[in-house]
Amino acid sequence: MKVFKIFANQYFWLILIIILGFLVRTYKLDSPIADWHSWRQADTASVTRNFIKLGFNPLFPKYDDMSGVSEKPIINPSGFRFVEFPVYNIAVYPLYLLFGVADKYHRLVSIIFSLGSTAFLFFIVKKYISVPVGLLAAFTFAVLPFNVFFSRTTLPEPTLVFFALGMIYYVDRWIWEGKKSSCLPGFVFTSIAFLTKPWAIFFYLPLLYSLYFKQRPGKFWIKFFFYTFIALLPFILWRLWILQQPEGIPAAGWLLNGDGIRFRPAFWWWIISERMGREILGATGIVLFFIGLISKQKSGNYFLNIWALSSFLFIAVVATGNVRHNYYQTLFVPVACIFFAQGFVHLLKGNNAFVPRIWTILLGLFLFPLAFYFGFKATKDFYNVNNPSIVEAGKTADRILPKDAIVLAPYNGDTAFLYQTNRLGFAAAALPIPELVADFGVNYYISTAKDDKTRWVMRNFEVLEDSPNFVIADLTKLKKPIDSSDPEP
């Protein structure tokens, strides 16, 4: 009998789901940061590595790129990286201190945050729908191929999702129960979520709905907005702080609608067809998602639907960012999992007034597994190292170059190559090479492309390594005076 009680226990299944989620996320745990979206992963990882190399100072996070990436491009010689407050990097830092610098520790921390998100998602769905749908939503979140990949990357998004879901869980409990035991953790999670990324604002709309639905205007509303202001204060202070170093603030205005794509046919094709209907849920999963979305909530509380609306608002407001970067849709994944699960359960329960239940059950059992298969087919190549040469060249450069070398590692502005060298420098030739050498101390050139510029460097400077896959040259050692008849490409 005890065995049956264990199998009937919701937490037994939740723990199994979390264990399964951990196991699938360990795939290629120690692979180099040279896979999908490696440029953004490298920028994030280099901040933590520089905490070790340059000293721990989260108020002045630094990465390896000295190029100008601000709204008005300014050379960034100090390598300031003023984007999100480095909450994620601070979490990884103790592992670097204890076990040494390795990319797998970044991935491990992302995985831990993602597993915490799985638990929060279960408790939220359990409250608003049911335990079975909550477990199914948690299972989907744990093994959905799109989410598996992005929740073990070196990106701040898994951290954001964890703290945003914690914010929803605790603040919503405080609104409904009025207990101080939920208030404090709720606004701690809120504060950290906004510090991680301001997109946390799009998780706040359902909380405002709960406030309106549960509490009459009065003292509680005053307390709610007062605590909200206190929770947002660290974020406000951080944004004011970073304005002192504009060269370290990447251009971000273009993310909203920089190319004018919002609501154009291409926008809908990218978001609905490519992202939701191919990469995230697959062609069959999106059917279950919309069935769940339009299903009537028996409780009469449309908290989860408001959350879905808020997710769509995020995609619409940050239109260009969502079209260009599919990792932005990790914020949509929790909502996708909720209504995907609800849609499947709705088909299993059936509606004889519409279609005989036997057919809806068969349809659900057909659509459900195919969503995971299609998602796997669409995302399996994300794990590939796109250009192994940058890893090989980076290892060689790290072995033979001085630790304080400043390098030019041109890779179309992509910092993934620069990160592999473990050196400060430039990911693109922002200025002519002689100016980079004279004004910014660049002393080595590393390239995996033997293009015109590389051949020019090889003609004029001493070559340290010339392999079939890469070239390393010493820019402080001229072979001969640079010939004006042979200009730099």
C-alpha positions as CSV (number, residue, x, y, z in Angstrom):
1,M,0.0,0.0,0.0
2,K,2.9,2.4,0.7
3,V,4.1,1.9,-2.8
4,F,0.7,3.0,-4.2
5,K,0.7,6.0,-1.9
6,I,4.1,7.0,-3.3
7,F,2.9,6.8,-6.9
8,A,-0.1,8.8,-5.9
9,N,2.0,11.6,-4.4
10,Q,2.3,14.7,-6.7
11,Y,5.7,15.5,-5.3
12,F,7.1,12.1,-6.2
13,W,6.3,12.8,-9.8
14,L,7.6,16.4,-9.6
15,I,10.9,15.1,-8.3
16,L,11.1,12.6,-11.1
17,I,10.4,15.3,-13.6
18,I,13.1,17.5,-12.2
19,I,15.6,14.6,-12.3
20,L,14.7,14.0,-15.9
21,G,15.1,17.7,-16.7
22,F,18.5,17.6,-15.1
23,L,19.6,14.5,-17.1
24,V,18.6,15.8,-20.5
25,R,20.3,19.2,-19.8
26,T,23.7,17.6,-19.2
27,Y,24.0,16.7,-22.9
28,K,27.3,18.4,-24.1
29,L,27.6,20.1,-20.8
30,D,31.4,20.7,-21.3
31,S,31.3,21.7,-25.0
32,P,33.0,25.0,-25.8
33,I,31.0,28.2,-26.2
34,A,30.9,28.0,-29.9
35,D,27.4,26.8,-30.5
36,W,24.2,28.6,-31.3
37,H,24.2,32.3,-30.2
38,S,27.8,31.8,-29.0
39,W,28.4,35.5,-29.4
40,R,26.0,36.4,-26.6
41,Q,27.0,33.5,-24.5
42,A,30.7,34.5,-24.9
43,D,30.0,38.0,-23.8
44,T,28.2,36.7,-20.7
45,A,30.8,34.1,-19.8
46,S,33.7,36.5,-20.2
47,V,32.3,38.7,-17.4
48,T,32.6,35.9,-14.9
49,R,36.1,34.9,-16.2
50,N,37.2,38.5,-15.7
51,F,36.0,38.4,-12.1
52,I,38.7,35.9,-11.6
53,K,41.4,37.6,-13.8
54,L,40.7,41.2,-12.8
55,G,39.1,40.9,-9.4
56,F,35.5,40.6,-8.3
57,N,33.6,43.9,-8.8
58,P,30.0,43.5,-9.9
59,L,29.6,47.3,-10.1
60,F,32.1,47.3,-12.9
61,P,31.5,44.1,-14.9
62,K,34.0,43.7,-17.8
63,Y,34.2,41.5,-20.8
64,D,36.9,40.9,-23.5
65,D,35.7,43.2,-26.3
66,M,37.2,46.7,-26.5
67,S,35.1,47.6,-29.6
68,G,32.5,50.3,-29.5
69,V,29.0,48.8,-29.2
70,S,27.0,51.8,-27.7
71,E,24.3,53.8,-29.5
72,K,27.1,56.2,-30.6
73,P,30.0,53.8,-31.1
74,I,32.8,54.7,-28.7
75,I,35.9,52.6,-28.3
76,N,35.6,50.7,-25.0
77,P,39.3,50.3,-23.8
78,S,38.3,49.2,-20.3
79,G,36.0,46.5,-21.6
80,F,33.0,47.6,-19.6
81,R,29.9,45.4,-19.9
82,F,27.0,47.4,-18.7
83,V,23.9,45.5,-19.7
84,E,22.1,43.5,-17.0
85,F,23.4,43.6,-13.4
86,P,25.6,40.4,-13.2
87,V,23.3,38.3,-11.0
88,Y,24.0,35.2,-13.1
89,N,27.8,35.8,-13.1
90,I,27.7,36.3,-9.3
91,A,26.0,32.9,-9.0
92,V,28.7,31.2,-11.1
93,Y,31.7,33.0,-9.5
94,P,31.9,30.7,-6.4
95,L,32.2,27.7,-8.6
96,Y,35.0,29.3,-10.5
97,L,36.8,30.0,-7.2
98,L,36.3,26.5,-6.0
99,F,36.9,24.4,-9.1
100,G,38.6,26.7,-11.6
101,V,37.4,28.5,-14.8
102,A,35.3,26.2,-17.0
103,D,32.3,26.9,-19.2
104,K,30.4,23.9,-17.8
105,Y,29.9,25.7,-14.5
106,H,28.0,28.5,-16.3
107,R,25.8,25.8,-17.9
108,L,25.4,24.0,-14.5
109,V,24.1,27.2,-12.9
110,S,21.7,27.8,-15.8
111,I,20.4,24.2,-15.3
112,I,19.9,24.7,-11.6
113,F,17.9,27.9,-12.2
114,S,15.8,26.1,-14.9
115,L,15.0,23.2,-12.6
116,G,13.8,25.7,-10.0
117,S,11.6,27.2,-12.7
118,T,10.2,23.8,-13.3
119,A,9.0,23.6,-9.7
120,F,7.6,27.1,-9.6
121,L,5.7,26.4,-12.8
122,F,4.1,23.4,-11.3
123,F,2.9,25.2,-8.2
124,I,1.5,28.1,-10.2
125,V,-0.4,25.8,-12.6
126,K,-1.6,23.6,-9.7
127,K,-3.2,26.6,-8.1
128,Y,-5.0,27.9,-11.2
129,I,-5.9,24.7,-13.1
130,S,-5.1,21.3,-11.4
131,V,-2.3,19.0,-10.2
132,P,-2.4,16.8,-13.4
133,V,-2.1,19.9,-15.7
134,G,0.6,21.3,-13.4
135,L,2.7,18.1,-13.6
136,L,2.2,17.9,-17.4
137,A,3.2,21.6,-17.8
138,A,6.3,20.9,-15.6
139,F,7.2,17.8,-17.7
140,T,6.8,19.8,-20.9
141,F,9.0,22.6,-19.5
142,A,11.6,20.0,-18.4
143,V,12.0,18.2,-21.7
144,L,10.8,20.6,-24.5
145,P,13.8,20.5,-26.8
146,F,13.9,24.3,-27.4
147,N,13.8,24.9,-23.6
148,V,16.4,22.1,-22.9
149,F,18.9,23.8,-25.1
150,F,18.4,27.4,-24.0
151,S,18.2,26.5,-20.3
152,R,21.7,25.1,-20.3
153,T,23.3,28.0,-22.2
154,T,25.6,30.7,-20.9
155,L,22.8,33.3,-21.1
156,P,21.0,35.4,-18.4
157,E,17.6,34.2,-19.6
158,P,17.3,31.0,-17.4
159,T,18.1,33.2,-14.4
160,L,15.5,35.7,-15.5
161,V,12.8,33.1,-15.9
162,F,13.6,31.6,-12.5
163,F,13.3,34.9,-10.6
164,A,10.3,36.0,-12.7
165,L,8.4,32.8,-11.9
166,G,9.4,33.1,-8.2
167,M,8.1,36.7,-8.3
168,I,4.8,35.5,-9.8
169,Y,4.4,32.6,-7.3
170,Y,5.2,34.6,-4.1
171,V,3.6,37.9,-4.9
172,D,0.5,36.2,-6.2
173,R,0.3,34.2,-2.9
174,W,0.7,37.4,-0.9
175,I,-2.1,39.1,-2.9
176,W,-4.5,36.2,-2.2
177,E,-3.4,35.2,1.3
178,G,-2.0,38.5,2.7
179,K,0.8,36.7,4.5
180,K,4.1,38.4,5.2
181,S,5.9,35.1,4.7
182,S,5.1,35.5,0.9
183,C,5.5,39.3,0.7
184,L,9.2,39.4,1.5
185,P,10.4,36.6,-0.8
186,G,8.0,37.9,-3.5
187,F,9.6,41.3,-3.7
188,V,13.2,39.9,-3.3
189,F,12.5,37.8,-6.4
190,T,10.9,40.9,-8.1
191,S,14.0,43.0,-7.4
192,I,16.4,40.3,-8.7
193,A,14.2,39.6,-11.7
194,F,14.3,43.3,-12.8
195,L,18.0,43.5,-12.1
196,T,18.6,40.5,-14.3
197,K,16.6,42.0,-17.2
198,P,13.9,44.7,-17.4
199,W,11.8,42.4,-19.5
200,A,10.5,41.1,-16.1
201,I,7.9,43.9,-16.4
202,F,6.0,41.6,-18.8
203,F,5.6,39.1,-16.0
204,Y,4.0,41.8,-13.8
205,L,0.7,42.2,-15.7
206,P,-0.9,39.0,-14.4
207,L,-0.1,40.2,-10.9
208,L,-1.9,43.4,-11.5
209,Y,-4.8,41.3,-12.7
210,S,-4.7,39.3,-9.4
211,L,-4.6,42.5,-7.4
212,Y,-7.7,43.8,-9.2
213,F,-9.5,40.5,-9.0
214,K,-8.8,39.8,-5.3
215,Q,-8.2,43.1,-3.5
216,R,-10.5,46.2,-3.4
217,P,-8.7,49.5,-3.8
218,G,-7.4,50.6,-0.4
219,K,-4.6,50.0,2.1
220,F,-3.5,46.8,0.4
221,W,-3.1,48.5,-3.0
222,I,-1.0,51.2,-1.3
223,K,1.3,48.6,0.3
224,F,1.5,46.7,-3.0
225,F,2.7,49.7,-5.0
226,F,5.0,50.8,-2.2
227,Y,6.7,47.4,-2.1
228,T,6.9,47.4,-5.9
229,F,8.7,50.8,-5.9
230,I,11.2,49.4,-3.2
231,A,11.7,46.3,-5.3
232,L,12.4,48.4,-8.4
233,L,14.8,50.8,-6.7
234,P,17.9,48.6,-7.1
235,F,17.1,48.4,-10.9
236,I,16.6,52.2,-11.1
237,L,19.9,52.9,-9.3
238,W,21.7,50.4,-11.5
239,R,20.5,52.1,-14.7
240,L,21.5,55.5,-13.4
241,W,24.9,54.1,-12.3
242,I,25.8,52.7,-15.7
243,L,25.1,56.0,-17.5
244,Q,28.5,57.1,-16.2
245,Q,30.2,54.8,-18.7
246,P,28.2,55.0,-21.9
247,E,30.9,53.2,-23.9
248,G,30.0,50.1,-22.0
249,I,26.3,50.2,-22.7
250,P,25.5,48.2,-25.9
251,A,23.0,49.7,-28.4
252,A,19.5,48.5,-27.5
253,G,17.0,50.8,-29.0
254,W,16.9,48.8,-32.2
255,L,15.5,45.8,-30.3
256,L,12.0,47.4,-30.2
257,N,11.3,47.9,-33.9
258,G,14.6,48.9,-35.4
259,D,13.9,47.5,-38.8
260,G,10.2,48.3,-38.9
261,I,9.2,44.6,-38.9
262,R,6.5,44.8,-36.2
263,F,3.2,43.3,-37.4
264,R,4.4,43.1,-41.0
265,P,3.8,39.7,-42.7
266,A,7.4,38.7,-42.1
267,F,6.9,39.3,-38.3
268,W,4.1,36.9,-38.1
269,W,5.9,34.3,-40.3
270,W,9.0,34.4,-38.0
271,I,7.1,34.4,-34.7
272,I,4.2,32.1,-35.4
273,S,5.5,29.8,-38.1
274,E,9.3,29.6,-37.4
275,R,9.5,30.1,-33.6
276,M,6.3,28.9,-32.1
277,G,5.2,26.5,-34.8
278,R,8.6,25.0,-35.6
279,E,11.3,25.5,-32.9
280,I,9.3,25.8,-29.7
281,L,6.1,23.7,-30.0
282,G,6.3,22.2,-33.4
283,A,3.4,22.1,-35.9
284,T,1.3,19.8,-33.7
285,G,2.2,21.4,-30.4
286,I,1.0,24.8,-31.5
287,V,-2.5,23.2,-32.2
288,L,-2.6,22.0,-28.6
289,F,-1.4,25.4,-27.3
290,F,-4.3,27.2,-29.0
291,I,-6.8,24.6,-27.9
292,G,-5.6,25.2,-24.3
293,L,-5.6,29.0,-24.8
294,I,-9.2,29.2,-25.8
295,S,-10.4,26.6,-23.2
296,K,-12.7,28.2,-20.6
297,Q,-11.2,28.5,-17.1
298,K,-13.6,26.8,-14.7
299,S,-12.5,29.0,-11.9
300,G,-13.5,32.1,-13.7
301,N,-10.1,33.5,-13.1
302,Y,-8.1,34.3,-16.2
303,F,-4.8,34.9,-14.5
304,L,-3.0,32.5,-16.9
305,N,-4.6,34.0,-20.0
306,I,-3.5,37.5,-18.9
307,W,0.0,36.1,-18.5
308,A,-0.3,34.7,-22.1
309,L,-1.4,38.2,-23.3
310,S,1.5,39.7,-21.5
311,S,3.9,37.3,-23.3
312,F,2.5,38.3,-26.6
313,L,2.9,42.0,-25.6
314,F,6.5,41.3,-25.0
315,I,7.0,39.8,-28.4
316,A,5.1,42.7,-30.0
317,V,6.9,45.4,-28.1
318,V,10.4,43.9,-28.5
319,A,9.6,43.0,-32.1
320,T,13.0,43.2,-33.8
321,G,14.8,41.5,-30.9
322,N,12.3,38.6,-30.9
323,V,12.6,38.1,-34.6
324,R,16.4,38.2,-34.7
325,H,17.2,36.3,-31.5
326,N,15.2,33.2,-30.8
327,Y,16.5,33.0,-27.2
328,Y,14.2,35.9,-26.4
329,Q,11.3,33.5,-26.6
330,T,12.5,31.7,-23.5
331,L,10.2,34.1,-21.7
332,F,7.3,32.7,-23.7
333,V,8.2,29.1,-22.9
334,P,6.4,28.8,-19.5
335,V,3.2,30.1,-21.0
336,A,3.6,27.8,-24.0
337,C,4.0,24.8,-21.7
338,I,0.9,25.7,-19.6
339,F,-1.5,26.0,-22.5
340,F,0.1,23.1,-24.4
341,A,-0.5,20.9,-21.4
342,Q,-4.0,22.2,-20.9
343,G,-4.9,21.7,-24.5
344,F,-3.7,18.1,-24.3
345,V,-5.7,17.4,-21.1
346,H,-8.8,19.1,-22.7
347,L,-8.6,16.6,-25.6
348,L,-8.3,13.7,-23.2
349,K,-11.3,14.8,-21.3
350,G,-13.2,15.3,-24.6
351,N,-16.4,17.1,-25.4
352,N,-19.1,14.8,-26.7
353,A,-21.2,17.8,-27.8
354,F,-18.5,18.5,-30.4
355,V,-16.7,15.3,-31.3
356,P,-16.9,11.8,-29.7
357,R,-14.3,11.5,-26.9
358,I,-12.5,8.6,-28.5
359,W,-11.5,10.8,-31.4
360,T,-10.3,13.7,-29.2
361,I,-8.2,11.2,-27.1
362,L,-6.6,9.7,-30.3
363,L,-6.0,13.2,-31.6
364,G,-4.3,14.3,-28.4
365,L,-2.2,11.2,-28.3
366,F,-1.2,11.8,-31.9
367,L,-0.3,15.5,-31.5
368,F,1.4,15.4,-28.1
369,P,4.6,13.3,-28.9
370,L,5.0,14.7,-32.3
371,A,5.5,18.2,-30.8
372,F,8.6,17.0,-29.0
373,Y,9.9,15.2,-32.1
374,F,9.4,18.2,-34.3
375,G,11.0,20.4,-31.7
376,F,14.0,18.1,-31.5
377,K,14.4,18.1,-35.3
378,A,14.3,21.9,-35.4
379,T,16.8,22.5,-32.5
380,K,19.3,19.6,-32.6
381,D,21.8,21.5,-34.7
382,F,21.9,24.3,-32.0
383,Y,24.4,22.1,-30.1
384,N,26.9,22.0,-33.0
385,V,30.2,23.9,-32.8
386,N,29.7,26.0,-35.9
387,N,33.4,26.7,-36.6
388,P,35.8,24.4,-34.8
389,S,38.7,26.5,-36.1
390,I,38.0,29.3,-33.6
391,V,38.3,26.9,-30.7
392,E,41.6,25.4,-32.1
393,A,43.0,28.9,-32.8
394,G,41.9,30.2,-29.4
395,K,43.6,27.3,-27.6
396,T,46.8,27.9,-29.5
397,A,46.7,31.6,-28.8
398,D,46.0,31.0,-25.1
399,R,49.0,28.7,-25.0
400,I,51.6,30.8,-26.8
401,L,50.7,34.4,-26.2
402,P,51.5,36.5,-23.1
403,K,48.6,36.7,-20.6
404,D,48.4,40.4,-21.0
405,A,48.3,40.4,-24.8
406,I,45.7,42.5,-26.5
407,V,44.6,40.8,-29.7
408,L,42.7,41.5,-32.9
409,A,40.5,38.4,-33.6
410,P,38.3,39.5,-36.5
411,Y,35.1,37.4,-36.8
412,N,32.6,39.8,-38.3
413,G,32.2,41.4,-34.9
414,D,31.3,38.1,-33.2
415,T,33.1,37.9,-29.9
416,A,32.9,34.1,-29.7
417,F,36.3,33.9,-31.3
418,L,37.8,36.6,-29.1
419,Y,36.5,34.7,-26.0
420,Q,38.3,31.5,-27.1
421,T,41.6,33.4,-27.1
422,N,41.1,34.3,-23.4
423,R,42.5,37.7,-24.1
424,L,41.3,41.3,-24.2
425,G,41.0,42.8,-27.6
426,F,38.8,43.5,-30.7
427,A,36.4,41.2,-32.5
428,A,36.6,43.5,-35.6
429,A,39.1,45.9,-37.0
430,A,37.3,49.0,-35.7
431,L,40.3,51.1,-36.9
432,P,43.2,50.5,-39.3
433,I,45.7,48.0,-37.7
434,P,48.5,50.6,-37.2
435,E,46.1,52.8,-35.2
436,L,45.0,49.9,-33.1
437,V,48.6,49.0,-32.4
438,A,49.7,52.6,-31.6
439,D,46.6,53.9,-29.7
440,F,45.2,50.7,-28.0
441,G,48.2,48.5,-27.6
442,V,47.0,45.7,-29.9
443,N,49.9,43.4,-30.4
444,Y,48.7,40.2,-32.0
445,Y,46.5,39.3,-34.9
446,I,44.6,36.0,-35.0
447,S,42.4,34.9,-37.9
448,T,40.7,31.8,-39.1
449,A,40.0,33.3,-42.5
450,K,42.9,33.7,-44.9
451,D,41.3,36.7,-46.6
452,D,42.9,39.8,-48.1
453,K,43.4,41.5,-44.7
454,T,45.1,38.3,-43.3
455,R,47.3,38.0,-46.3
456,W,48.3,41.7,-45.9
457,V,49.2,41.1,-42.2
458,M,51.2,38.0,-43.2
459,R,53.2,40.1,-45.8
460,N,54.0,42.8,-43.3
461,F,54.3,41.2,-39.8
462,E,56.0,38.3,-38.3
463,V,53.9,35.2,-38.4
464,L,54.0,33.0,-35.2
465,E,51.6,30.3,-36.4
466,D,50.4,29.5,-39.9
467,S,48.3,26.4,-39.9
468,P,45.7,25.3,-42.5
469,N,42.9,26.6,-40.1
470,F,44.3,29.8,-38.6
471,V,47.0,32.4,-38.5
472,I,48.6,34.2,-35.6
473,A,50.9,37.1,-36.2
474,D,52.9,39.5,-34.0
475,L,51.8,43.1,-34.8
476,T,54.8,44.5,-32.9
477,K,57.3,43.0,-35.3
478,L,57.3,44.4,-38.8
479,K,59.0,42.4,-41.5
480,K,59.6,45.6,-43.5
481,P,58.3,49.2,-43.5
482,I,54.6,49.2,-44.7
483,D,54.6,50.0,-48.4
484,S,52.1,52.8,-49.3
485,S,51.5,51.0,-52.6
486,D,50.2,48.0,-50.6
487,P,47.4,49.6,-48.5
488,E,45.6,47.7,-45.8
489,P,42.4,46.1,-47.1
